[in-house]
Amino acid sequence: MKTLLTAIAFVAFALSLSPASAAMMACTTDNMMKTAAMMGGTPDTPAKMAANKEMAMANADMSNGKMKSACMHYMKSQKAMSMK
């Protein structure tokens, strides 16, 4: 759990450095960490809350070995963050 939180923090930091209008990223652990990092630097909005919920579900599925479902939640998270 500690490693997962560290990874999420790293992703949040890395994503805060990238533009919000970036294209959808592939479903990889590194990209998930980048997305989580990016979300940390954005203002609190309903879209951010929806994206955080999807990322939490993606992390839970990834921890349980359900990569297909984790990727689905990850893509939903990206779509939620792109909404204004």
C-alpha positions as CSV (number, residue, x, y, z in Angstrom):
1,M,0.0,0.0,0.0
2,K,2.9,2.4,0.8
3,T,4.5,1.7,-2.5
4,L,1.2,2.3,-4.3
5,L,0.7,5.6,-2.6
6,T,4.3,6.6,-3.4
7,A,3.7,5.7,-7.1
8,I,0.5,7.7,-7.2
9,A,2.3,10.7,-5.7
10,F,5.0,10.4,-8.3
11,V,2.4,10.2,-11.1
12,A,0.6,13.2,-9.7
13,F,3.8,15.2,-9.8
14,A,4.7,14.1,-13.3
15,L,1.3,14.8,-14.6
16,S,1.3,18.3,-13.1
17,L,4.1,19.1,-15.4
18,S,2.3,17.9,-18.6
19,P,-0.4,19.8,-20.4
20,A,-4.0,19.0,-19.6
21,S,-4.9,18.8,-23.2
22,A,-2.5,15.9,-23.9
23,A,-3.8,13.0,-25.9
24,M,-5.1,9.9,-24.2
25,M,-2.3,7.8,-22.8
26,A,-2.0,4.0,-23.0
27,C,-3.0,1.9,-20.1
28,T,0.3,1.3,-18.3
29,T,1.4,1.6,-14.7
30,D,3.6,4.6,-15.5
31,N,0.9,6.4,-17.3
32,M,-1.6,5.8,-14.5
33,M,0.9,7.3,-12.1
34,K,1.3,10.3,-14.4
35,T,-2.4,10.8,-14.6
36,A,-2.8,10.6,-10.8
37,A,0.1,13.1,-10.5
38,M,-1.6,15.5,-13.0
39,M,-4.9,15.4,-11.1
40,G,-3.2,16.6,-7.9
41,G,-2.3,20.0,-9.4
42,T,-5.7,20.8,-10.8
43,P,-8.5,22.7,-9.0
44,D,-11.2,20.8,-7.3
45,T,-14.1,20.4,-9.7
46,P,-16.8,17.8,-10.3
47,A,-14.7,16.5,-13.2
48,K,-11.7,16.0,-10.9
49,M,-13.9,14.2,-8.3
50,A,-15.2,11.8,-11.0
51,A,-11.6,11.3,-12.3
52,N,-10.4,10.5,-8.7
53,K,-13.2,8.0,-8.2
54,E,-12.3,6.3,-11.5
55,M,-8.6,6.2,-10.6
56,A,-9.4,4.7,-7.2
57,M,-11.4,2.0,-8.9
58,A,-8.5,1.5,-11.4
59,N,-6.0,1.1,-8.6
60,A,-8.2,-1.4,-6.7
61,D,-8.7,-3.5,-9.9
62,M,-5.0,-3.3,-10.7
63,S,-4.2,-4.5,-7.1
64,N,-6.6,-7.5,-7.7
65,G,-5.0,-8.4,-11.0
66,K,-7.9,-7.2,-13.1
67,M,-6.0,-5.2,-15.7
68,K,-8.8,-5.1,-18.3
69,S,-11.2,-3.5,-15.8
70,A,-8.4,-1.2,-14.4
71,C,-7.7,0.1,-17.9
72,M,-11.4,0.7,-18.5
73,H,-11.5,2.9,-15.3
74,Y,-8.3,4.6,-16.3
75,M,-9.7,5.6,-19.7
76,K,-12.9,6.9,-18.0
77,S,-10.7,8.9,-15.6
78,Q,-8.9,10.5,-18.6
79,K,-12.2,11.4,-20.2
80,A,-13.5,12.9,-17.0
81,M,-10.4,15.1,-16.7
82,S,-10.8,16.3,-20.2
83,M,-14.4,17.5,-19.6
84,K,-14.8,21.1,-18.6
